[in-house]
Amino acid sequence: MSAPRFVHPLRWEPLPYLVLVALLVLTGLVRPESGAAFIALVVAIVLAGTWLVLGWLRERRMRNPDAVGELTDAGALDLVDAPSAGDALRAVVPVADAHRHQPAIDLARLHGGARQWAVLVPRARRWMSPRFRVGVQLVGDVEPRHAGFLPDTADATWRDRLDGLRESGRFVRVPAVIEGSGRPYRVDLDLSGLAHVVGEDGPSAG
């Protein structure tokens, strides 16, 4: 089964805000003396506010540990290591959007060194973005550091298989190298061991 590319429209964070704002704008047009129309508007505002709060609570309880780059405890995850397959088979890809996460990468390098592991988290996304991507969390430090996402080509190749592991509660950890002696840093991932972990057609049983 293919992993979804986008969050369901009704679960997209900005939607209840937009609906609530639109309803509040209508309060300037629908006056209390309008009777039933005004009552219906007030009820709609209350429902939109409830929708907003419930959506926020759902996001806090959702199974994905890295919905918007907020993974806090990699030790709580069931991690599957995908070590490098060797120099002859190395498949190195740069982390996308690393320029947006330079402070986090800097801290990861400071506390975990230039070479460390990175956890790949499917169904992650930038806050307010409807698009699901595979998040990259550096875990050389005690605290995970969000470094960005898999680039589009790698995302398309591995998204469904990584999502299959996520469904069973497992997440893959791959070797990462932070390149550069100062900002801007680049983060490279070695994905050559992924095929051994997830197989060519789906997650492995081990």
N, CA, C and O of each residue as an XYZ file, in Angstrom:
824
protein
N       0.841     -1.197      0.000
C       0.000      0.000      0.000
C       0.880      1.253      0.000
O       1.833      1.357      0.772
N       0.546      2.190     -0.871
C       1.353      3.401     -0.978
C       1.105      4.330      0.203
O      -0.023      4.483      0.671
N       2.178      4.943      0.670
C       2.054      5.920      1.746
C       1.422      7.192      1.196
O       1.683      7.553      0.048
N       0.602      7.876      1.979
C      -0.021      9.114      1.498
C       1.021     10.194      1.245
O       2.026     10.276      1.952
N       0.779     11.009      0.248
C       1.699     12.091     -0.093
C       1.362     13.373      0.667
O       2.241     14.188      0.944
N       0.071     13.546      1.004
C      -0.373     14.781      1.646
C      -1.287     14.460      2.822
O      -1.970     13.436      2.838
N      -1.285     15.343      3.793
C      -2.177     15.199      4.930
C      -3.615     15.392      4.453
O      -3.865     16.138      3.506
N      -4.555     14.719      5.109
C      -5.970     14.880      4.746
C      -6.367     16.345      4.919
O      -6.012     16.962      5.923
N      -7.100     16.916      3.952
C      -7.444     18.346      4.029
C      -8.087     18.755      5.345
O      -7.826     19.850      5.843
N      -8.921     17.896      5.914
C      -9.600     18.252      7.161
C      -8.662     18.224      8.356
O      -9.015     18.701      9.435
N      -7.454     17.663      8.170
C      -6.477     17.623      9.257
C      -5.316     18.585      9.033
O      -4.350     18.593      9.795
N      -5.416     19.387      7.994
C      -4.383     20.386      7.713
C      -4.530     21.532      8.700
O      -5.598     22.139      8.783
N      -3.486     21.837      9.444
C      -3.566     22.766     10.565
C      -4.194     24.122     10.254
O      -4.994     24.607     11.054
N      -3.863     24.761      9.117
C      -4.421     26.103      8.892
C      -5.929     26.137      8.643
O      -6.554     27.183      8.819
N      -6.534     24.991      8.230
C      -7.933     25.030      7.805
C      -8.888     25.523      8.889
O      -9.674     26.430      8.615
N      -8.861     24.969     10.118
C      -9.806     25.497     11.118
C      -9.568     26.956     11.455
O     -10.515     27.678     11.765
N      -8.306     27.410     11.401
C      -8.030     28.834     11.616
C      -8.692     29.673     10.521
O      -9.317     30.695     10.804
N      -8.549     29.228      9.268
C      -9.112     29.977      8.153
C     -10.636     30.032      8.240
O     -11.248     31.071      7.992
N     -11.241     28.888      8.597
C     -12.691     28.851      8.743
C     -13.143     29.765      9.876
O     -14.125     30.495      9.743
N     -12.411     29.717     11.003
C     -12.775     30.549     12.140
C     -12.655     32.035     11.802
O     -13.524     32.828     12.164
N     -11.588     32.405     11.116
C     -11.415     33.807     10.718
C     -12.540     34.253      9.782
O     -13.079     35.351      9.929
N     -12.890     33.397      8.823
C     -13.972     33.733      7.894
C     -15.292     33.934      8.634
O     -16.055     34.847      8.316
N     -15.556     33.086      9.612
C     -16.796     33.214     10.384
C     -16.790     34.486     11.222
O     -17.815     35.156     11.349
N     -15.635     34.819     11.793
C     -15.551     36.041     12.589
C     -15.752     37.288     11.719
O     -16.336     38.279     12.156
N     -15.258     37.214     10.484
C     -15.486     38.326      9.557
C     -16.987     38.507      9.297
O     -17.482     39.627      9.165
N     -17.693     37.377      9.226
C     -19.135     37.447      8.980
C     -19.896     38.112     10.119
O     -21.007     38.602      9.918
N     -19.308     38.133     11.316
C     -20.015     38.784     12.434
C     -20.197     40.276     12.170
O     -21.061     40.921     12.765
N     -19.366     40.821     11.265
C     -19.548     42.228     10.906
C     -20.714     42.450      9.964
O     -21.172     43.578      9.788
N     -21.200     41.360      9.352
C     -22.312     41.462      8.418
C     -23.620     40.951      9.000
O     -24.695     41.472      8.701
N     -23.514     39.923      9.836
C     -24.717     39.331     10.439
C     -24.854     39.867     11.854
O     -24.052     39.530     12.726
N     -25.858     40.694     12.090
C     -26.046     41.349     13.371
C     -26.970     40.531     14.267
O     -27.726     39.693     13.775
N     -26.916     40.770     15.597
C     -27.789     40.026     16.523
C     -29.262     40.104     16.167
O     -30.008     39.153     16.398
N     -29.688     41.228     15.605
C     -31.099     41.365     15.250
C     -31.495     40.492     14.062
O     -32.668     40.431     13.692
N     -30.505     39.814     13.463
C     -30.816     38.926     12.337
C     -31.503     37.652     12.779
O     -31.976     36.872     11.952
N     -31.559     37.441     14.086
C     -32.298     36.301     14.616
C     -31.621     34.970     14.357
O     -30.504     34.741     14.819
N     -32.286     34.091     13.623
C     -31.805     32.723     13.413
C     -30.455     32.703     12.704
O     -29.617     31.848     12.991
N     -30.238     33.638     11.782
C     -28.962     33.679     11.063
C     -27.808     33.969     12.009
O     -26.733     33.384     11.876
N     -28.021     34.867     12.962
C     -26.968     35.197     13.916
C     -26.696     34.010     14.851
O     -25.545     33.708     15.167
N     -27.763     33.351     15.283
C     -27.600     32.177     16.157
C     -26.815     31.083     15.424
O     -25.929     30.450     15.999
N     -27.153     30.871     14.154
C     -26.441     29.862     13.371
C     -24.962     30.222     13.230
O     -24.096     29.347     13.262
N     -24.685     31.510     13.076
C     -23.298     31.958     12.961
C     -22.532     31.712     14.260
O     -21.390     31.253     14.238
N     -23.170     32.020     15.390
C     -22.515     31.786     16.687
C     -22.235     30.301     16.888
O     -21.161     29.921     17.353
N     -23.208     29.469     16.536
C     -23.017     28.015     16.660
C     -21.856     27.562     15.774
O     -21.039     26.740     16.190
N     -21.785     28.098     14.557
C     -20.701     27.733     13.640
C     -19.346     28.159     14.195
O     -18.361     27.434     14.051
N     -19.288     29.334     14.830
C     -18.029     29.808     15.428
C     -17.597     28.886     16.565
O     -16.419     28.550     16.692
N     -18.562     28.483     17.388
C     -18.241     27.568     18.498
C     -17.735     26.234     17.958
O     -16.766     25.678     18.475
N     -18.393     25.719     16.914
C     -17.968     24.438     16.334
C     -16.580     24.556     15.712
O     -15.763     23.644     15.839
N     -16.310     25.674     15.040
C     -14.992     25.870     14.439
C     -13.920     25.959     15.516
O     -12.826     25.420     15.351
N     -14.232     26.639     16.623
C     -13.283     26.705     17.735
C     -13.018     25.342     18.337
O     -11.881     25.017     18.678
N     -14.074     24.538     18.469
C     -13.919     23.169     18.991
C     -13.077     22.328     18.048
O     -12.220     21.563     18.490
N     -13.318     22.466     16.748
C     -12.545     21.763     15.721
C     -11.066     22.117     15.840
O     -10.206     21.241     15.753
N     -10.774     23.392     16.038
C      -9.388     23.845     16.170
C      -8.711     23.200     17.377
O      -7.588     22.706     17.274
N      -9.402     23.205     18.532
C      -8.827     22.642     19.753
C      -8.633     21.135     19.624
O      -7.590     20.603     20.004
N      -9.643     20.447     19.084
C      -9.533     18.995     18.921
C      -8.413     18.625     17.956
O      -7.707     17.637     18.156
N      -8.259     19.436     16.900
C      -7.172     19.192     15.962
C      -5.812     19.339     16.628
O      -4.900     18.554     16.367
N      -5.674     20.341     17.484
C      -4.411     20.547     18.201
C      -4.131     19.377     19.136
O      -3.002     18.894     19.214
N      -5.176     18.919     19.854
C      -4.993     17.784     20.768
C      -4.657     16.511     19.997
O      -3.853     15.702     20.460
N      -5.263     16.328     18.832
C      -4.978     15.139     18.029
C      -3.532     15.134     17.568
O      -2.879     14.091     17.572
N      -3.027     16.303     17.167
C      -1.641     16.391     16.732
C      -0.686     16.031     17.863
O       0.368     15.443     17.619
N      -1.042     16.376     19.091
C      -0.179     16.061     20.234
C      -0.185     14.569     20.553
O       0.763     14.052     21.144
N      -1.263     13.873     20.158
C      -1.373     12.451     20.490
C      -1.026     11.540     19.323
O      -0.973     10.321     19.486
N      -0.788     12.114     18.145
C      -0.621     11.287     16.963
C       0.579     10.348     17.089
O       1.541     10.633     17.802
N       0.495      9.219     16.377
C       1.501      8.171     16.499
C       2.853      8.590     15.940
O       3.895      8.172     16.446
N       2.839      9.410     14.905
C       4.091      9.824     14.284
C       4.927     10.623     15.277
O       4.468     11.662     15.751
N       6.144     10.173     15.610
C       6.941     10.884     16.620
C       7.634     12.131     16.092
O       8.253     12.866     16.861
N       7.539     12.377     14.799
C       8.230     13.527     14.207
C       7.309     14.230     13.231
O       7.657     14.435     12.068
N       6.114     14.604     13.718
C       5.131     15.202     12.811
C       5.669     16.459     12.154
O       5.540     16.631     10.942
N       6.266     17.332     12.936
C       6.797     18.587     12.396
C       8.190     18.863     12.957
O       8.496     19.983     13.367
N       9.031     17.825     12.969
C      10.404     18.016     13.428
C      10.545     18.151     14.923
O      11.435     18.853     15.404
N       9.670     17.479     15.675
C       9.681     17.625     17.121
C       9.961     16.310     17.852
O       9.490     16.116     18.973
N      10.718     15.413     17.235
C      11.114     14.186     17.910
C      11.935     14.534     19.142
O      12.899     15.295     19.047
N      11.567     13.986     20.300
C      12.254     14.339     21.542
C      13.000     13.178     22.182
O      13.883     13.403     23.008
N      12.668     11.942     21.822
C      13.300     10.805     22.490
C      13.468      9.648     21.512
O      12.573      8.817     21.360
N      14.616      9.601     20.854
C      14.872      8.515     19.906
C      14.984      7.173     20.625
O      14.731      6.127     20.028
N      15.361      7.196     21.903
C      15.496      5.962     22.655
C      14.177      5.247     22.862
O      14.158      4.053     23.162
N      13.072      5.963     22.706
C      11.760      5.354     22.878
C      11.287      4.633     21.618
O      10.269      3.940     21.644
N      12.015      4.792     20.526
C      11.625      4.169     19.267
C      12.259      2.786     19.112
O      13.322      2.509     19.667
N      11.590      1.933     18.351
C      12.156      0.634     17.970
C      12.984      0.880     16.708
O      12.443      0.967     15.605
N      14.290      0.991     16.885
C      15.172      1.380     15.783
C      15.793      0.163     15.107
O      16.189     -0.802     15.762
N      15.867      0.233     13.786
C      16.504     -0.800     12.971
C      17.686     -0.151     12.271
O      17.506      0.795     11.505
N      18.896     -0.647     12.524
C      20.085     -0.059     11.917
C      20.269     -0.531     10.478
O      20.090     -1.707     10.159
N      20.629      0.417      9.625
C      20.960      0.109      8.226
C      22.368      0.618      7.966
O      22.539      1.664      7.340
N      23.385     -0.110      8.440
C      24.775      0.348      8.256
C      25.172      0.364      6.795
O      24.521     -0.255      5.953
N      26.236      1.071      6.508
C      26.724      1.186      5.137
C      27.021     -0.187      4.547
O      27.522     -1.074      5.238
N      26.712     -0.355      3.279
C      26.989     -1.616      2.594
C      28.421     -1.696      2.107
O      28.807     -2.684      1.482
N      29.218     -0.672      2.382
C      30.620     -0.676      1.972
C      30.875      0.353      0.882
O      29.951      0.829      0.222
N      32.149      0.685      0.710
C      32.530      1.734     -0.233
C      32.054      1.460     -1.659
O      31.674      2.384     -2.378
N      32.075      0.201     -2.061
C      31.707     -0.123     -3.431
C      30.227      0.114     -3.702
O      29.832      0.338     -4.846
N      29.402      0.065     -2.645
C      27.954      0.189     -2.816
C      27.391      1.431     -2.133
O      26.174      1.568     -2.012
N      28.244      2.322     -1.691
C      27.757      3.495     -0.971
C      26.785      4.300     -1.821
O      27.024      4.540     -3.005
N      25.684      4.713     -1.196
C      24.677      5.532     -1.876
C      24.450      6.756     -1.006
O      23.567      6.764     -0.149
N      25.250      7.788     -1.230
C      25.216      8.977     -0.381
C      24.283     10.023     -0.988
O      24.376     10.351     -2.171
N      23.387     10.534     -0.154
C      22.481     11.595     -0.607
C      22.542     12.738      0.398
O      22.687     12.499      1.597
N      22.434     13.973     -0.072
C      22.421     15.116      0.838
C      21.035     15.312      1.440
O      20.027     15.048      0.785
N      20.986     15.767      2.664
C      19.713     16.060      3.319
C      19.138     17.352      2.740
O      19.831     18.366      2.658
N      17.883     17.309      2.345
C      17.217     18.493      1.807
C      16.776     19.415      2.944
O      16.444     18.956      4.037
N      16.779     20.706      2.674
C      16.354     21.743      3.631
C      17.296     21.888      4.817
O      16.921     22.458      5.842
N      18.531     21.370      4.683
C      19.476     21.495      5.805
C      19.767     22.963      6.116
O      20.105     23.303      7.250
N      19.635     23.832      5.114
C      19.905     25.253      5.352
C      18.921     25.871      6.333
O      19.211     26.902      6.941
N      17.759     25.247      6.491
C      16.758     25.762      7.425
C      17.028     25.323      8.865
O      16.424     25.846      9.801
N      17.936     24.365      9.037
C      18.128     23.754     10.361
C      19.574     23.835     10.823
O      20.053     22.945     11.525
N      20.272     24.894     10.434
C      21.684     25.030     10.771
C      21.956     25.054     12.279
O      22.916     24.418     12.715
N      21.160     25.755     13.098
C      21.430     25.724     14.548
C      21.341     24.312     15.131
O      22.172     23.922     15.951
N      20.328     23.546     14.704
C      20.184     22.174     15.202
C      21.339     21.298     14.744
O      21.849     20.489     15.519
N      21.756     21.451     13.491
C      22.880     20.668     12.967
C      24.165     21.044     13.696
O      24.990     20.182     14.000
N      24.327     22.314     13.969
C      25.505     22.787     14.709
C      25.580     22.120     16.077
O      26.646     21.666     16.491
N      24.448     22.060     16.779
C      24.416     21.422     18.094
C      24.673     19.920     17.985
O      25.371     19.341     18.818
N      24.108     19.299     16.960
C      24.329     17.859     16.765
C      25.804     17.570     16.544
O      26.336     16.602     17.089
N      26.469     18.398     15.751
C      27.903     18.206     15.493
C      28.718     18.463     16.749
O      29.679     17.747     17.029
N      28.337     19.480     17.501
C      29.072     19.828     18.716
C      29.033     18.698     19.733
O      30.049     18.385     20.353
N      27.871     18.085     19.906
C      27.710     17.068     20.949
C      27.862     15.637     20.455
O      28.116     14.734     21.251
N      27.710     15.417     19.146
C      27.762     14.047     18.640
C      28.853     13.787     17.626
O      29.045     12.648     17.202
N      29.579     14.837     17.226
C      30.640     14.657     16.246
C      30.128     14.738     14.813
O      28.925     14.795     14.560
N      31.078     14.743     13.891
C      30.716     14.873     12.478
C      30.075     13.603     11.932
O      29.256     13.668     11.015
N      30.437     12.455     12.484
C      29.874     11.178     12.031
C      28.960     10.626     13.107
O      29.379     10.424     14.246
N      27.726     10.387     12.748
C      26.753      9.868     13.700
C      25.617      9.188     12.945
O      25.685      9.029     11.726
N      24.574      8.788     13.668
C      23.432      8.133     13.058
C      22.317      9.152     12.832
O      22.251     10.188     13.494
N      21.453      8.830     11.886
C      20.264      9.640     11.634
C      19.057      8.714     11.514
O      19.118      7.690     10.834
N      17.973      9.076     12.171
C      16.730      8.304     12.103
C      15.855      8.878     10.994
O      15.673     10.092     10.901
N      15.314      7.996     10.155
C      14.418      8.399      9.071
C      12.975      8.223      9.527
O      12.565      7.122      9.894
N      12.208      9.308      9.503
C      10.837      9.280     10.029
C       9.839      9.623      8.924
O       9.724     10.786      8.538
N       9.112      8.616      8.408
C       8.109      8.893      7.376
C       6.960      9.740      7.927
O       6.768      9.848      9.139
N       6.214     10.327      7.015
C       5.045     11.157      7.325
C       5.391     12.351      8.211
O       4.570     12.810      9.005
N       6.605     12.839      8.064
C       6.989     14.092      8.713
C       6.736     15.217      7.716
O       6.621     14.970      6.516
N       6.651     16.432      8.200
C       6.444     17.570      7.312
C       6.796     18.854      8.028
O       6.863     18.898      9.256
N       7.017     19.880      7.264
C       7.194     21.197      7.848
C       5.857     21.668      8.392
O       4.803     21.380      7.825
N       5.916     22.401      9.505
C       4.683     22.884     10.105
C       3.925     23.742      9.105
O       4.514     24.580      8.423
N       2.619     23.530      9.021
C       1.702     24.228      8.120
C       1.781     23.721      6.683
O       1.008     24.170      5.837
N       2.687     22.806      6.390
C       2.767     22.269      5.032
C       1.886     21.026      4.938
O       1.894     20.209      5.858
N       1.130     20.860      3.856
C       0.294     19.660      3.719
C       1.053     18.446      3.194
O       0.499     17.348      3.157
N       2.301     18.622      2.792
C       3.045     17.557      2.131
C       3.818     16.700      3.128
O       4.590     17.211      3.939
N       3.596     15.386      3.053
C       4.365     14.444      3.860
C       5.737     14.225      3.225
O       5.859     14.133      2.004
N       6.762     14.142      4.068
C       8.111     13.842      3.608
C       8.755     12.894      4.627
O       8.174     12.616      5.676
N       9.948     12.404      4.314
C      10.686     11.560      5.256
C      11.648     12.456      6.025
O      12.614     12.970      5.462
N      11.377     12.639      7.318
C      12.204     13.497      8.146
C      13.525     12.839      8.508
O      13.619     11.614      8.574
N      14.547     13.659      8.741
C      15.881     13.179      9.125
C      16.223     13.779     10.484
O      16.314     14.997     10.636
N      16.412     12.899     11.473
C      16.746     13.326     12.824
C      18.138     12.808     13.196
O      18.357     11.599     13.259
N      19.067     13.718     13.438
C      20.404     13.321     13.891
C      20.341     12.908     15.348
O      19.780     13.626     16.176
N      20.917     11.747     15.671
C      20.790     11.210     17.031
C      22.149     10.897     17.653
O      22.269      9.960     18.442
N      23.164     11.669     17.305
C      24.460     11.492     17.949
C      24.491     12.106     19.328
O      25.346     11.758     20.142
N      23.572     13.013     19.605
C      23.463     13.691     20.890
C      22.368     13.003     21.706
O      21.638     12.162     21.182
N      22.254     13.358     22.980
C      21.177     12.832     23.814
C      19.832     13.260     23.239
O      18.875     12.486     23.224
N      19.771     14.496     22.768
C      18.543     15.020     22.186
C      18.607     14.954     20.668
O      19.573     15.433     20.075
N      17.585     14.362     20.017
C      17.582     14.331     18.548
C      17.554     15.745     17.975
O      16.991     16.662     18.573
N      18.172     15.903     16.807
C      18.219     17.210     16.155
C      17.682     17.069     14.731
O      18.205     16.295     13.930
N      16.639     17.824     14.436
C      16.019     17.755     13.110
C      16.915     18.438     12.089
O      17.193     19.631     12.201
N      17.370     17.674     11.083
C      18.316     18.203     10.098
C      17.670     18.537      8.766
O      18.271     19.234      7.949
N      16.446     18.048      8.528
C      15.782     18.284      7.252
C      15.026     17.050      6.802
O      14.429     16.349      7.619
N      15.049     16.781      5.494
C      14.265     15.695      4.927
C      15.073     14.975      3.843
O      16.054     15.506      3.323
N      14.641     13.763      3.520
C      15.234     13.090      2.364
C      14.941     13.913      1.107
O      13.854     14.478      0.987
N      15.885     13.991      0.174
C      15.611     14.682     -1.088
C      14.534     13.934     -1.869
O      14.264     12.764     -1.601
N      13.930     14.608     -2.823
C      12.758     14.065     -3.517
C      12.999     12.695     -4.143
O      12.150     11.810     -4.038
N      14.148     12.511     -4.792
C      14.404     11.239     -5.465
C      14.481     10.088     -4.460
O      13.876      9.036     -4.664
N      15.229     10.296     -3.377
C      15.336      9.268     -2.349
C      13.996      9.061     -1.651
O      13.641      7.936     -1.299
N      13.256     10.144     -1.453
C      11.941     10.042     -0.827
C      11.026      9.150     -1.653
O      10.352      8.273     -1.115
N      11.006      9.376     -2.959
C      10.154      8.576     -3.838
C      10.572      7.109     -3.831
O       9.725      6.221     -3.929
N      11.877      6.849     -3.713
C      12.380      5.472     -3.740
C      12.043      4.707     -2.467
O      11.673      3.534     -2.526
N      12.168      5.360     -1.324
C      12.088      4.658     -0.050
C      10.842      4.957      0.781
O      10.605      4.292      1.789
N      10.052      5.932      0.383
C       8.922      6.379      1.216
C       7.982      5.235      1.607
O       7.692      5.051      2.789
N       7.508      4.472      0.627
C       6.523      3.432      0.917
C       7.085      2.350      1.826
O       6.398      1.865      2.724
N       8.338      1.974      1.589
C       8.932      0.899      2.385
C       9.247      1.360      3.804
O       9.075      0.597      4.754
N       9.701      2.585      3.955
C       9.918      3.123      5.299
C       8.595      3.282      6.043
O       8.521      3.082      7.255
N       7.555      3.645      5.296
C       6.246      3.783      5.921
C       5.705      2.432      6.370
O       4.994      2.342      7.371
N       6.046      1.380      5.623
C       5.648      0.042      6.045
C       6.267     -0.328      7.378
O       5.615     -0.944      8.220
N       7.520      0.044      7.575
C       8.157     -0.193      8.872
C       7.499      0.649      9.959
O       7.295      0.174     11.076
N       7.166      1.896      9.636
C       6.514      2.765     10.607
C       5.199      2.159     11.088
O       4.855      2.256     12.266
N       4.462      1.527     10.160
C       3.191      0.907     10.524
C       3.390     -0.192     11.556
O       2.502     -0.450     12.369
N       4.553     -0.841     11.529
C       4.828     -1.895     12.513
C       5.578     -1.347     13.723
O       6.023     -2.111     14.579
N       5.717     -0.022     13.795
C       6.335      0.616     14.956
C       7.842      0.691     14.923
O       8.474      0.944     15.948
N       8.446      0.467     13.719
C       9.901      0.491     13.622
C      10.374      1.631     12.729
O       9.684      2.040     11.795
N      11.574      2.137     13.039
C      12.146      3.242     12.293
C      13.607      2.933     11.992
O      14.308      2.344     12.815
N      14.057      3.332     10.816
C      15.403      2.980     10.354
C      16.404      4.067     10.733
O      16.113      5.263     10.685
N      17.602      3.600     11.114
C      18.707      4.493     11.448
C      19.841      4.249     10.461
O      20.276      3.112     10.274
N      20.322      5.328      9.825
C      21.364      5.220      8.798
C      22.558      6.087      9.182
O      22.413      7.025      9.966
N      23.752      5.781      8.632
C      24.933      6.616      8.912
C      24.783      8.009      8.310
O      24.255      8.176      7.211
N      25.258      9.003      9.057
C      25.207     10.390      8.593
C      26.550     11.056      8.824
O      27.256     10.738      9.781
N      26.896     11.975      7.949
C      28.126     12.756      8.081
C      27.774     14.231      7.936
O      27.148     14.638      6.957
N      28.180     15.023      8.914
C      27.993     16.470      8.841
C      29.239     17.058      8.203
O      30.328     17.008      8.775
N      29.069     17.611      7.021
C      30.195     18.141      6.254
C      30.377     19.636      6.524
O      29.408     20.395      6.570
N      31.634     20.041      6.702
C      31.940     21.449      6.917
C      32.454     21.693      8.328
O      32.101     20.980      9.267
N      33.292     22.714      8.459
C      33.841     23.066      9.768
C      33.056     24.198     10.418
O      33.335     24.576     11.556
N      32.084     24.733      9.707
C      31.249     25.806     10.228
C      30.054     25.993      9.316
O      29.986     25.406      8.236
N      29.120     26.809      9.751
C      27.936     27.051      8.941
C      28.293     27.748      7.627
O      29.184     28.597      7.590
N      27.595     27.385      6.553
C      26.497     26.415      6.481
C      27.009     24.975      6.382
O      27.879     24.673      5.566
N      26.467     24.103      7.211
C      26.818     22.694      7.171
C      25.972     21.980      6.117
O      24.881     22.427      5.761
N      26.504     20.864      5.632
C      25.750     19.954      4.787
C      25.706     18.608      5.500
O      26.674     18.222      6.155
N      24.605     17.901      5.380
C      24.480     16.579      5.995
C      24.280     15.552      4.892
O      23.345     15.650      4.098
N      25.171     14.565      4.851
C      25.079     13.478      3.875
C      24.659     12.192      4.573
O      25.142     11.880      5.661
N      23.763     11.454      3.945
C      23.294     10.170      4.472
C      23.770      9.044      3.569
O      23.764      9.176      2.346
N      24.184      7.933      4.177
C      24.547      6.738      3.413
C      23.359      5.781      3.457
O      23.096      5.154      4.483
N      22.650      5.673      2.345
C      21.441      4.843      2.279
C      21.698      3.465      1.682
O      20.755      2.742      1.363
N      22.967      3.097      1.529
C      23.282      1.838      0.845
C      22.801      0.615      1.610
O      22.618     -0.445      1.011
N      22.593      0.734      2.915
C      22.128     -0.413      3.696
C      20.622     -0.540      3.779
O      20.119     -1.502      4.360
N      19.889      0.408      3.213
C      18.426      0.386      3.326
C      17.801     -0.834      2.661
O      16.873     -1.435      3.200
N      18.315     -1.196      1.486
C      17.731     -2.333      0.763
C      17.816     -3.608      1.591
O      16.919     -4.449      1.529
N      18.886     -3.757      2.364
C      19.034     -4.950      3.196
C      18.000     -4.970      4.314
O      17.539     -6.036      4.722
N      17.637     -3.784      4.812
C      16.697     -3.701      5.930
C      15.255     -3.827      5.476
O      14.483     -4.587      6.060
N      14.889     -3.093      4.443
C      13.489     -3.082      4.028
C      13.218     -4.003      2.842
O      12.060     -4.260      2.514
N      14.268     -4.503      2.195
C      14.085     -5.367      1.041
C      13.712     -4.560     -0.191
O      13.552     -3.341     -0.125
N      13.579     -5.232     -1.283
C      13.240     -4.546     -2.538
C      11.731     -4.346     -2.686
O      11.286     -3.473     -3.431
N      10.944     -5.166     -1.968
C       9.500     -5.086     -2.149
C       8.751     -4.687     -0.888
O       7.549     -4.428     -0.939
N       9.443     -4.635      0.239
C       8.751     -4.280      1.451
C       9.622     -4.490      2.656
O      10.767     -4.916      2.506
N       9.120     -4.202      3.885
C       9.911     -4.344      5.084
C      10.329     -5.771      5.329
O       9.579     -6.709      5.059
N      11.531     -5.930      5.843
C      12.002     -7.270      6.187
C      11.379     -7.698      7.490
O      10.879     -6.866      8.247
N      11.403     -8.980      7.759
C      10.803     -9.489      8.987
C      11.724     -9.328     10.169
O      11.272     -9.376     11.313
N      13.031     -9.133      9.917
C      13.976     -9.049     11.010
C      14.076     -7.682     11.615
O      14.846     -7.478     12.554
